[in-house]
Amino acid sequence: MTTACKPYGSYAEVDARGPVSWGLRERRGPFRYTGALRAVTYTPGELRTAPAVVDAVEREAARVAD
């Protein structure tokens, strides 16, 4: 399911639009991450894309990968 997220990318820098912790963002505002990453865990939220669109994207990704 991560294929559908790829156009937006994943960044460990400054992203005020989708912070890891909204509470921390509200307290400190956006700030640059300067630490080292050991692991990253994605926990998908509610699917807001129509299943037919997700299927089409997954099929195209598989086609291009082949």
Secondary structure, 3 states (H helix, E strand, C coil): CHHHHCCCCCCCCCCCCCCCCHHHHHHHCCCCCCCCCCCCCCCCCCCCCCHHHHHHHHHHHHHHHC
